[in-house]
Amino acid sequence: MNQIFSQLAETMNYVGVLMPSLLEGAWVTVKLFTFTLVLSVPFGLPIALGSNSKFMLFRWISKVYIWIFRGTPLMLQLFFFYFYIPIATDLRLDAFTTAVITFVLNYAAYLAEIYRGGIESIDRGQYEAAQSLGLDKRQTMSGIILPQIVKRVLPAVSNEAITLIKDTALVSVLSVAELFKASRGAVNRDVNATAFVIAALIYLMFTFVLTLLSSYLERRYSKYEGKEVLVKNKPRRGDRWNPLFWI
């Protein structure tokens, strides 16, 4: 029994030694995640609109952009921007900035396809109704179409956010001191897999928080949709033969 407590105390002491470097790496992961999400979410919208544009040039530029960034591995894109661009243009950025730019460009392509699917899911009758009310295309898109698209694409965008927090581990190939690199360095140094276990728990905590936030947002939008359906389907006071009247 004393041996068990002794091993437990030794493990806890080792965890205490590991935590500062792992938390520092986790902070880098959070920064990369935040920059990518804040920049890629709005950047994907003009790409999605461009892919549906009537102008052939805009449409083809958007489609080629999406095709390239969805059709090549993210790690290869990281290598391209970190190694090839400095050689070709003599413009060198630090590893973290390169990672942010690459992640934004990559995730904007995926989000653009999600937005495009949301836009195409809107019934054409709503566009015609807005036109009959004298609204121009900008007013129609910002006041009628986009609010509906937000609700429809929210689950897919939430899944991309959860994937993003895990994809940040790829930047370790550029020697960015994020969570995975910090844990791998500790394992290689001490020949002890405890750092990997702690890193896995931290990643699980991040994804758990994102899942809760996603569920909250989906419930919030579903609540308003449910109220709208309830009011629309509410029977009249005189319709006593309708079973819903007595609910």
N, C-alpha and C positions, 0 to 999 in steps of 0.2 A: 504493500500500500504506500509506504514512504517513497518507494522508487517511482510509482506512478505519479505522485504529487511532485516529485522532483523533476520528472520529465515534463510534466505539464507546466511547471514554473519556468523551466528552461525554454520551452516553446513560446510561452507568453513573452519572455524577455527578448527572444529572437524576433518575434512579431513587432515588439516595440522598437527594436532597432531598424526593422524594415519599413515601418509605416511612414517616416518622414520622406524618404525617396519615392515611395509608392504614391503618397498623397501629392507630392510635387508632380509626378507623372500624370496623375489623375487630373490635376488642374490644367495641364497642357492639353489633355484629351478634351476637357470641357471647353476650353477656349477654341480649339479646332472645330469641335461640334457646333458651337454657338456661331462662330464666324461663317461657317459653311451654310448653316440653316438660315441665318438672317439674310445672307446675300443670295443664295440659290432660290429661295422661295419666290421672291419678286422677279428675279432674272428669268425664271422659267416661263413666266406669263407672256412676255413679248415674243418669245420663241414659239410658244403654242399658238398665239395669234398669227404669227408669221406663217406657220405651217398651214393655216387655214385661209391665208390671204388670197385675194383674187389676183394680186400681182405675182406673176410667175417668178420674178427674181427673188422677192422676199420668201416665197413659198419654197423654192429650191434651196436657198441658203439655209433656211431653218431645217429642212429635211436632211440636208447633207450634214449639218452640225449634229443633229440628233443621231443620225446613222453612225457617225464617227465615234462619238463619245459613248454611245450605248453598245457599239460593236467591238470596242477594244477594251482590254482589261484595265482596271483602274491603276494597278501597279505599273503597267507599261506606260500609262500616261504620266505617272509620277516620275519615272525615269526619263521620259521624253522632255518634260519641262525642266527637270533638274540638271540633266546632263547635255541634252542636244541643243536646247535653246541658248545656253551660255556659249557653246561652241560656235553656233551659227550666227549669233547676233552680238557676241561679246557683252551680253547683259546678264549678270549673275545676281540672283536673289538668294536670301538665306533660306534654309530648308523649310522653316515653318511657313514663311510667306508663299513659297512654291507649293507647299502642301495645300494651303488655303485656296490658292488660285485653281489648282487642279481639281480639288474636291468640289468647288463651286461650279466649275464648268461641267464636270461629270454629273453632279446631281441635278443641275439645271436641265440637262437633257432628259433625265428620267421624269422630273417633275413636269416638264413641258408636255410629255406624252400623257401624263395623268390629267393635266389641265385640258389637253385637247379632247380626251375622252369625255371629260365633264362637260365641255362646251358642246360637243356633238350629241350629248344625251338630252340636251334641252330641246323641247318640242319646237318645231319651226313656227307653230301657231303663235307663240309668244313674241317672236320677232315681228310677225305680221300685225299682231295686236298693238305692239309698241309703235310700229310705223303708222298705223291708223290713228293713233293718238298724237301724232306729230313729233314723236321723239326721234332724234338723229341716232346714228350708230353708236356714238360715244355715250349718250345718255342711256340708250338701251342696254349697252354692255355693262356700264358701271352701276346703274340703278336697278336693273331687272335680272340680267343674266348672271353676273358675277356672284351676287349673294346666294343664288341657288347652287352655283358651281362649288362654292366653298363647302356647303353641306355635303355635297355628293362626293367630293374628292378628299374629304377629311380623313376617312379611314386609310386610303392609300398613301396619303402624305404622312400620316402617323407611322405607317409601316416603314416608309423610307427613312424617317427620323430614327427609328429603332435600329434599322440596318446601318445607318450612318455612325451611330455611337460605337458599333462593332468594327466598322471599316476603318476607323481612325487608327487601329492597330497596324495598318499597312504602312503608315508613315515611318515606322521604325526602320524601314529599309533606307531612309534618308538620314538616319541617325538623329531623328527628332526624339527628344527625351519624354515621350508620352508614357502612358501606363504600361503598355506591353513591353516596351524597351526597358523600362525600369525594373520590371519583374524578371525579364530574361537576364538582365545584367546581374541581378542578385542570385539567380539560380546558377549561372555560370561561375560566379565568384565563390559561392558557398557550397555548391553541389547539394542543394537542398530545394525541393519543389514547393516549399511552403509559400514562396512569393507568388507562384502561379495560382495557388488556391486563393490567396488574398485578392489577386488581380481579378480572378473569375468572380469572386463575391462582389467586388466593386462594380464590375461590368453588369452583373445581375441587378445590383441596386440601381444603376443608371437606367437600365431598361425597365425596371419595375416602376420607377418614377414616371418615365415616359408613357408607359402603359396606363397608369392611373390618370395622367393628364389627358391622354387620348380618350379614355373612357368618359371622363368628365365632359370634354368638349362634345363628344357624340351624344351623350345624354342631354346636354343643354340644347343642342339643335333639334334632337328628336322630341324634346318636351314641347317646343314651340310648334313643331309639325303636328304633334298629337293634339294640341289644343285647337289647331286650325281644323283638323279632321273632325274633332268632337263638335265644334260649333257648326260645321257644315252639315253634319249628319244628324244634328239634334232634331227630334220630331217636334211638330207643332203641338201647342197646348191642347188643341181640340182633337188631336188624333189619338184617342184613347184606345183604339184597337191596335195601335203599334206597340209591340212588347217593349221597345226601348223607352216608351213614355214612362213606364213604371220603375225604371232603373234610376 
